[in-house]
């Protein structure tokens, strides 16, 4: 339910050095369709950063057309499919939204996604509420359906060979630090950055740190990545 505002600070900084496109997830009901919609608008070669649901789409893009992705960044996301508990939670939220409770569901999710510091920042909280509430019930239901049916990507991770940066908040309770550690361990040479005190909304909550990570990711060379990938001691 996010839009381009989630990337605003980092996109502004990156645009000083690179051409930046923000691909906002739409209302396609499958992750495969979400990925195809973004691939249709993307250059032949590009660096790809995905936050939260955007990370799910990014991994589906890696499954479909990995040769087009020169480097990959994953923030606040997971590689595994939903477990039974998460599926039940999504289905319950979808039922409530179909019953007319979109506002209440979005308020609950906004509170869950924000770290305490971000939630207390009235300007930031207002922006997040606005993003969530302006998308509408149809988009919410389609995106939840796409996430419910997404394939497990754990086996895909070991085949990724481009430079990869992974960023998570230490207080993220939606996509926990453990989820990111598993991804980092599975992708050869991946770099993992944990943002102390941040919750799920790291691109907004810790925009300076995230921007620094993304600038370093863009400047890292494939040679450095390959050297790290081949080092048996990880040094």
C-alpha positions as CSV (number, residue, x, y, z in Angstrom):
1,X,0.0,0.0,0.0
2,X,3.0,2.3,-0.3
3,X,3.7,4.7,-3.1
4,X,6.8,6.7,-4.3
5,X,6.9,8.7,-1.0
6,X,8.5,5.7,0.8
7,X,11.6,6.2,-1.3
8,X,11.6,10.0,-1.5
9,X,14.7,10.8,0.5
10,X,16.9,8.0,-1.0
11,X,15.6,8.7,-4.5
12,X,16.5,12.4,-4.3
13,X,20.1,11.5,-3.2
14,X,20.6,8.7,-5.7
15,X,19.2,10.9,-8.6
16,X,22.3,13.2,-8.2
17,X,24.4,10.3,-9.6
18,X,22.0,7.9,-11.3
19,X,18.8,7.7,-13.3
20,X,16.1,6.7,-10.8
21,X,12.7,5.1,-11.5
22,X,10.3,4.2,-8.7
23,X,8.0,1.3,-9.7
24,X,5.0,1.3,-7.4
25,X,3.3,-2.0,-7.0
26,X,-0.1,-2.1,-8.6
27,X,-3.3,-4.1,-8.2
28,X,-2.2,-7.2,-10.1
29,X,-3.4,-10.2,-8.1
30,X,-0.3,-12.4,-8.5
31,X,3.4,-11.8,-7.8
32,X,4.2,-13.0,-11.3
33,X,1.9,-10.3,-12.8
34,X,3.4,-7.7,-10.5
35,X,6.9,-8.6,-11.7
36,X,5.9,-8.6,-15.4
37,X,4.3,-5.2,-15.1
38,X,7.6,-3.7,-13.7
39,X,9.8,-5.6,-16.2
40,X,7.7,-4.1,-19.0
41,X,8.7,-0.6,-17.9
42,X,12.3,-1.3,-16.9
43,X,15.5,-0.7,-19.0
44,X,17.2,-3.8,-20.4
45,X,19.8,-3.6,-17.6
46,X,19.2,-2.0,-14.2
47,X,19.9,-2.1,-10.5
48,X,16.9,-3.2,-8.5
49,X,15.9,-2.3,-4.9
50,X,12.8,-3.7,-3.3
51,X,11.2,-2.8,0.0
52,X,8.7,-5.0,1.8
53,X,6.3,-6.3,-0.9
54,X,8.8,-4.7,-3.3
55,X,11.3,-7.3,-2.1
56,X,8.9,-10.1,-3.0
57,X,8.5,-8.6,-6.5
58,X,12.3,-8.2,-6.8
59,X,12.9,-11.8,-6.1
60,X,10.2,-12.8,-8.6
61,X,12.1,-10.6,-11.2
62,X,15.3,-12.5,-10.3
63,X,13.5,-15.7,-10.9
64,X,12.3,-14.6,-14.3
65,X,15.0,-12.4,-15.8
66,X,18.1,-12.4,-13.6
67,X,20.4,-11.4,-16.5
68,X,18.8,-8.0,-16.6
69,X,19.5,-7.2,-12.9
70,X,23.0,-5.9,-12.4
71,X,22.7,-5.6,-8.6
72,X,20.0,-6.2,-6.0
73,X,19.0,-4.6,-2.7
74,X,16.4,-6.1,-0.4
75,X,14.9,-4.1,2.5
76,X,12.4,-5.2,5.1
77,X,11.3,-8.3,3.2
78,X,11.3,-12.1,3.3
79,X,12.3,-14.9,0.8
80,X,10.1,-17.6,2.3
81,X,6.4,-18.0,1.4
82,X,3.8,-17.3,4.1
83,X,3.4,-19.8,6.9
84,X,0.0,-20.9,8.2
85,X,-0.1,-18.1,10.8
86,X,0.7,-15.4,8.3
87,X,-1.8,-16.8,5.8
88,X,-4.5,-16.8,8.4
89,X,-3.6,-13.2,9.4
90,X,-3.8,-12.0,5.7
91,X,-7.1,-13.8,5.1
92,X,-8.6,-12.3,8.3
93,X,-7.5,-8.7,7.2
94,X,-8.9,-9.3,3.7
95,X,-12.3,-10.4,5.2
96,X,-12.4,-7.3,7.3
97,X,-11.6,-5.0,4.4
98,X,-14.3,-6.7,2.3
99,X,-16.6,-5.9,5.1
100,X,-15.8,-2.2,4.9
101,X,-13.1,-1.9,7.6
102,X,-10.2,-0.7,5.3
103,X,-9.6,2.4,7.5
104,X,-9.3,0.3,10.7
105,X,-7.1,-2.3,9.1
106,X,-4.8,0.3,7.7
107,X,-4.5,2.1,11.0
108,X,-3.5,-1.1,12.7
109,X,-1.0,-2.0,10.0
110,X,0.5,1.5,10.0
111,X,1.1,1.2,13.8
112,X,2.6,-2.2,13.4
113,X,4.9,-1.1,10.6
114,X,6.3,2.0,12.3
115,X,8.9,1.9,15.0
116,X,8.1,3.9,18.1
117,X,10.2,6.9,17.0
118,X,8.5,7.1,13.6
119,X,5.0,6.7,15.0
120,X,5.6,9.6,17.4
121,X,6.7,11.8,14.4
122,X,3.4,13.3,13.4
123,X,4.6,14.4,10.0
124,X,5.9,10.9,9.2
125,X,2.9,9.2,10.6
126,X,0.6,11.4,8.5
127,X,2.5,10.6,5.4
128,X,2.3,6.8,6.1
129,X,-1.4,7.0,6.8
130,X,-1.9,8.9,3.6
131,X,0.0,6.4,1.5
132,X,-2.0,3.5,3.0
133,X,-5.4,5.1,2.8
134,X,-5.2,6.5,-0.7
135,X,-4.6,3.2,-2.4
136,X,-8.1,1.8,-1.8
137,X,-9.7,-1.5,-0.9
138,X,-9.3,-3.1,-4.4
139,X,-5.5,-2.5,-4.3
140,X,-5.2,-3.8,-0.8
141,X,-7.1,-7.0,-1.7
142,X,-5.1,-7.6,-4.9
143,X,-1.8,-7.0,-3.2
144,X,-2.7,-9.3,-0.3
145,X,-3.8,-12.0,-2.8
146,X,-0.4,-11.6,-4.6
147,X,1.5,-12.1,-1.3
148,X,-0.7,-15.0,-0.3
149,X,0.1,-16.9,-3.5
150,X,3.7,-16.0,-3.9
151,X,6.2,-18.8,-4.3
152,X,8.9,-19.6,-1.8
153,X,12.2,-18.1,-3.0
154,X,14.6,-19.8,-0.6
155,X,16.1,-22.1,-3.3
156,X,16.5,-19.2,-5.6
157,X,18.8,-17.3,-3.3
158,X,21.9,-19.4,-3.8
159,X,21.7,-18.9,-7.5
160,X,22.0,-15.1,-7.3
161,X,25.4,-13.9,-8.4
162,X,25.0,-10.1,-8.7
163,X,26.1,-7.7,-5.9
164,X,23.5,-7.8,-3.1
165,X,22.8,-5.5,-0.2
166,X,20.3,-6.4,2.5
167,X,19.0,-3.8,5.0
168,X,16.7,-4.3,8.0
169,X,15.6,-2.6,11.2
170,X,16.6,-4.3,14.4
171,X,13.0,-3.6,15.7
172,X,11.2,-4.8,12.5
173,X,8.4,-7.2,13.7
174,X,7.0,-7.7,10.2
175,X,10.1,-8.9,8.5
176,X,12.4,-9.7,11.4
177,X,16.2,-9.4,11.5
178,X,16.3,-13.2,11.5
179,X,14.5,-13.3,8.1
180,X,17.2,-11.0,6.7
181,X,20.0,-13.0,8.2
182,X,18.7,-16.1,6.5
183,X,18.6,-14.3,3.2
184,X,22.1,-12.9,3.6
185,X,23.5,-16.3,4.5
186,X,22.0,-17.9,1.5
187,X,23.1,-15.4,-1.2
188,X,26.9,-15.7,-2.0
189,X,28.7,-12.5,-0.9
190,X,25.6,-10.6,0.2
191,X,26.1,-7.7,2.6
192,X,23.8,-7.3,5.6
193,X,23.2,-4.0,7.4
194,X,21.0,-3.8,10.5
195,X,19.7,-0.4,11.4
196,X,19.7,-0.1,15.2
197,X,16.4,1.0,16.6
198,X,14.5,1.1,13.3
199,X,11.2,-0.8,12.6
200,X,9.8,-1.9,9.3
201,X,9.7,1.4,7.5
202,X,13.5,1.8,7.1
203,X,13.5,3.9,3.9
204,X,11.5,6.5,5.8
205,X,12.5,5.8,9.4
206,X,16.3,5.7,8.7
207,X,16.5,7.5,5.4
208,X,20.1,8.7,5.9
209,X,21.4,5.3,6.8
210,X,19.5,3.6,4.0
211,X,20.7,6.1,1.5
212,X,24.3,5.6,2.5
213,X,23.8,1.8,2.1
214,X,22.3,2.2,-1.3
215,X,25.0,4.6,-2.5
216,X,27.7,2.1,-1.3
217,X,25.7,-0.7,-3.0
218,X,25.7,1.2,-6.3
219,X,29.4,2.0,-6.1
220,X,30.5,-1.6,-5.3
221,X,32.1,-3.5,-8.1
222,X,31.3,-6.9,-9.4
223,X,35.0,-7.8,-8.9
224,X,34.7,-7.0,-5.2
225,X,31.6,-9.1,-4.9
226,X,33.1,-12.0,-6.7
227,X,36.2,-11.9,-4.4
228,X,33.9,-11.9,-1.4
229,X,31.8,-14.7,-2.8
230,X,34.9,-16.9,-3.3
231,X,36.6,-16.3,0.0
232,X,36.2,-19.3,2.2
233,X,36.5,-17.4,5.5
234,X,34.2,-14.5,4.5
235,X,36.9,-11.9,4.7
